[in-house]
Structure formats: C-alpha cells, structure tokens
Amino acid sequence: MSEDAEKKQEITGFTLVRANISKVEFPEKCPVCLDEPEDLVSVTITERSSAVRGDESAVSTWADGKDKADLILASARSAVTFWVPTCMLHGSGKLRTGRARFIAWAAVFVLFYPALFFLLGINAAIWYSRPLLEPVVGLTVVLVLFFTLVVYGYYPRALERSLKFIDIDRAKNIVYIDIMNDEYRKLFMDLNAMHADVIHSIEDESPK
C-alpha cells in the first residue's frame, strides 16, 4: 500500500484531528454539504480547564460573530475564536441561539401547569369512570409540544454535529476537532498538512 493510500485510510478511520491553533485554516467548503461558502461563522472554544467539565456548551459556542465585544471578552477567558466558511443553508441562520434555549426553558414553566391539569384529568377520569380520551389527547399534545421546543433549543444543528470542537490547549497551541465528514476532513488535512494530524483520542495522543 502506498504512503498516500495509508494516509487516506488513517484519515477515514478516525475523526479526531489535532491542529495548531495559530496556523489552522478551514477549507473553502461547507463542513456539512461541501457546497461553496456563502457565510462565515465563528465558534469560540473555551479551554476545558477553565470551563465546566461535562457541559459541552461551556466548551464551544457557535455564533455569527456579529458581537465583537463578546469575542474580545472570550479571548480573555482562555478562549479562542475560529472562523469557519459555510454555505447559507448551514450557516449562522441555522445555529442554536440564546433565544432558542430561552424558549426551551420557558416551555418547561409554561407547559408544566397544562400537563398537570391533564394528568389530574386522567386521574379523575379513572377514579370516577369518565371518558379518558380528552385528557389523554390534551396531555399528549402538551408533551409533544414540550419535546419539540426542547429539541429546537438544545439539539445540535447540522454544522455543530459535523464539526465538533472538543478542546483547546493554549499552552501547547493545540485545538482538537472532531470532523465527521470524511471528504471535508481530507480537505482539512490537505490544507493543514504541515501542522495537523489525525489521532485516536486526546487521552492517548503522543506529544507532537
């Protein structure tokens, strides 16, 4: 097997990439669909040692990069901001926002009482041998609406799933990225051939 073939096989086998923070470049292709870029999205990565471990949103925060003040403040919090070219379909307009998460949280409080009302209705229907259809349908509608809003607010969008920023190590000038799209990963590795490599995991990595 040729060296190029071995390298391609290695890149296909693993998704985690280690790159140099100060030199990393992102291909002029959308990480999701590989279309030509029409948008530029920023993602701010907070070093896990200064973030809440286990809270993914505390490590990487996608945004449209319009609030420059937030980016400056993030840089002072052991964070680094990268700019990723994307297509318009998967760009900043499709990312989760603070407003979307607020709506999800609001759904918990707003829908709690209707859910409780229908639960009591089901209990009363069982106890007094009344029709169950109306309270069951009502509770089902409330639960479906609740889960829909939670997914809307918290489920990662296509871009966030395709390009996951796992962590940074500012002392070593390293960023760890999980790239799901094989073709985009190959483009990324070709573009960053001199200062990026594919690894098994952060824990098992050998020093560069």
C-alpha positions as CSV (number, residue, x, y, z in Angstrom):
1,M,0.0,0.0,0.0
2,S,1.4,3.4,-1.0
3,E,2.1,6.1,1.6
4,D,-0.8,8.3,0.2
5,A,-3.2,5.3,0.4
6,E,-2.1,4.6,4.0
7,K,-2.7,8.2,5.0
8,K,-6.1,8.2,3.4
9,Q,-7.0,5.0,5.2
10,E,-5.9,6.6,8.5
11,I,-7.9,9.7,7.9
12,T,-11.0,7.7,7.1
13,G,-10.6,5.5,10.2
14,F,-10.6,8.3,12.7
15,T,-12.4,11.6,13.0
16,L,-10.4,13.4,15.7
17,V,-7.9,16.0,14.4
18,R,-5.2,17.8,16.3
19,A,-4.1,21.1,14.8
20,N,-2.0,24.2,15.5
21,I,-4.2,27.0,16.8
22,S,-2.3,29.8,15.3
23,K,-1.9,28.2,11.9
24,V,-5.1,26.3,11.4
25,E,-7.1,27.0,8.2
26,F,-10.6,25.8,7.2
27,P,-11.4,24.7,3.7
28,E,-13.5,27.0,1.5
29,K,-16.3,24.4,1.6
30,C,-19.2,23.9,3.9
31,P,-18.4,21.3,6.5
32,V,-21.9,19.7,6.2
33,C,-22.6,19.6,2.5
34,L,-19.3,20.7,0.8
35,D,-21.1,23.5,-1.1
36,E,-19.3,26.7,-1.9
37,P,-19.2,29.1,1.2
38,E,-21.6,31.9,1.4
39,D,-21.4,32.6,5.1
40,L,-18.7,32.9,7.7
41,V,-19.5,31.5,11.2
42,S,-17.4,32.0,14.3
43,V,-17.0,29.4,17.0
44,T,-15.4,30.3,20.4
45,I,-13.7,27.5,22.2
46,T,-13.1,27.7,26.0
47,E,-10.3,25.6,27.4
48,R,-11.8,22.7,29.4
49,S,-9.6,23.5,32.4
50,S,-11.4,26.9,32.7
51,A,-14.9,25.6,31.7
52,V,-17.5,23.5,33.3
53,R,-16.5,19.9,32.5
54,G,-19.3,17.9,31.0
55,D,-21.1,21.0,29.8
56,E,-20.5,20.9,26.0
57,S,-21.9,24.4,25.6
58,A,-19.3,25.7,28.0
59,V,-16.5,24.5,25.8
60,S,-17.7,25.5,22.3
61,T,-20.1,28.3,21.4
62,W,-21.2,28.8,17.8
63,A,-22.3,32.3,16.7
64,D,-22.5,34.6,13.7
65,G,-19.6,36.7,15.0
66,K,-21.5,39.9,15.0
67,D,-21.0,40.8,18.6
68,K,-17.3,41.7,18.6
69,A,-17.3,42.6,22.3
70,D,-18.3,39.1,23.2
71,L,-15.4,37.7,21.2
72,I,-12.9,40.1,22.9
73,L,-14.2,39.0,26.3
74,A,-14.0,35.4,25.3
75,S,-10.3,35.8,24.4
76,A,-9.6,37.0,27.9
77,R,-11.2,33.8,29.4
78,S,-8.7,31.4,28.0
79,A,-10.8,31.1,24.8
80,V,-10.0,31.1,21.1
81,T,-12.3,32.1,18.3
82,F,-12.2,30.4,14.8
83,W,-14.0,31.4,11.6
84,V,-15.5,28.6,9.6
85,P,-16.8,29.1,6.0
86,T,-20.2,27.5,5.4
87,C,-23.0,27.6,2.9
88,M,-26.0,29.7,3.7
89,L,-28.2,26.7,4.4
90,H,-26.0,25.5,7.3
91,G,-24.6,28.9,8.3
92,S,-25.3,31.3,11.1
93,G,-29.0,31.5,10.5
94,K,-29.4,27.8,11.4
95,L,-27.4,27.7,14.6
96,R,-28.8,27.4,18.1
97,T,-29.1,30.8,19.9
98,G,-29.6,32.0,23.4
99,R,-33.1,32.9,22.4
100,A,-33.9,29.4,21.3
101,R,-32.5,28.0,24.6
102,F,-34.6,30.6,26.5
103,I,-37.7,29.4,24.6
104,A,-36.9,25.8,25.6
105,W,-36.5,26.7,29.3
106,A,-39.7,28.8,29.1
107,A,-41.6,25.8,27.8
108,V,-40.8,23.9,31.0
109,F,-42.6,26.5,33.1
110,V,-45.4,27.4,30.7
111,L,-46.3,23.8,29.9
112,F,-46.0,22.5,33.4
113,Y,-49.4,23.6,34.5
114,P,-51.3,22.4,31.4
115,A,-49.5,19.0,31.8
116,L,-50.5,18.9,35.5
117,F,-54.1,19.8,34.6
118,F,-54.4,16.9,32.1
119,L,-52.7,14.5,34.5
120,L,-55.3,15.3,37.1
121,G,-58.0,15.0,34.5
122,I,-56.7,11.5,33.7
123,N,-56.7,10.6,37.4
124,A,-60.2,11.9,37.8
125,A,-61.4,10.1,34.7
126,I,-60.0,6.8,36.0
127,W,-61.3,7.4,39.5
128,Y,-64.9,8.4,38.5
129,S,-65.1,6.2,35.4
130,R,-65.2,9.2,33.0
131,P,-64.0,9.3,29.3
132,L,-60.2,9.3,29.1
133,L,-59.9,10.5,25.5
134,E,-59.9,14.2,26.2
135,P,-57.3,14.4,29.0
136,V,-55.0,11.8,27.3
137,V,-55.1,13.7,24.0
138,G,-54.5,17.0,25.8
139,L,-51.5,15.6,27.7
140,T,-50.1,14.1,24.5
141,V,-50.3,17.4,22.7
142,V,-48.6,19.2,25.6
143,L,-45.8,16.6,25.8
144,V,-45.2,16.7,22.0
145,L,-45.0,20.5,22.1
146,F,-42.7,20.4,25.1
147,F,-40.2,17.9,23.5
148,T,-40.4,19.8,20.2
149,L,-39.3,23.1,21.9
150,V,-36.6,21.3,23.8
151,V,-35.2,19.8,20.6
152,Y,-35.5,23.2,19.0
153,G,-33.5,24.9,21.7
154,Y,-30.9,22.3,22.6
155,Y,-30.4,19.7,19.8
156,P,-27.1,20.5,18.0
157,R,-27.6,21.8,14.4
158,A,-26.0,20.1,11.3
159,L,-22.9,22.3,11.5
160,E,-22.4,21.7,15.2
161,R,-22.7,17.9,14.6
162,S,-20.4,17.9,11.6
163,L,-17.6,20.0,13.1
164,K,-17.2,19.5,16.9
165,F,-14.6,21.5,18.7
166,I,-13.6,19.2,21.6
167,D,-11.0,21.3,23.4
168,I,-8.0,23.6,23.2
169,D,-4.7,23.6,24.9
170,R,-3.4,27.2,24.8
171,A,-0.1,26.2,26.4
172,K,0.7,23.8,23.6
173,N,-1.1,25.9,21.0
174,I,-3.3,22.9,20.0
175,V,-7.0,22.6,19.1
176,Y,-8.8,19.2,19.0
177,I,-11.6,19.0,16.3
178,D,-13.9,16.1,15.6
179,I,-14.7,16.2,11.9
180,M,-17.5,13.8,10.8
181,N,-17.5,14.4,7.0
182,D,-14.7,12.2,5.5
183,E,-14.2,14.4,2.5
184,Y,-14.1,17.6,4.4
185,R,-11.6,16.0,6.8
186,K,-9.4,15.1,3.9
187,L,-9.6,18.7,2.6
188,F,-8.8,20.0,6.0
189,M,-5.8,17.7,6.4
190,D,-4.5,18.6,2.9
191,L,-4.8,22.3,3.7
192,N,-3.1,21.9,7.1
193,A,-0.7,19.1,6.2
194,M,2.3,20.8,7.9
195,H,0.6,21.4,11.3
196,A,-2.2,18.9,11.8
197,D,-2.6,15.2,12.3
198,V,-5.3,12.6,13.0
199,I,-5.3,11.0,16.5
200,H,-7.2,8.2,18.3
201,S,-8.2,10.3,21.3
202,I,-7.0,13.2,23.4
203,E,-6.1,10.8,26.2
204,D,-3.9,8.5,24.1
205,E,-2.2,11.1,22.0
206,S,1.6,11.3,21.8
207,P,3.4,14.6,22.1
208,K,3.8,16.5,18.8
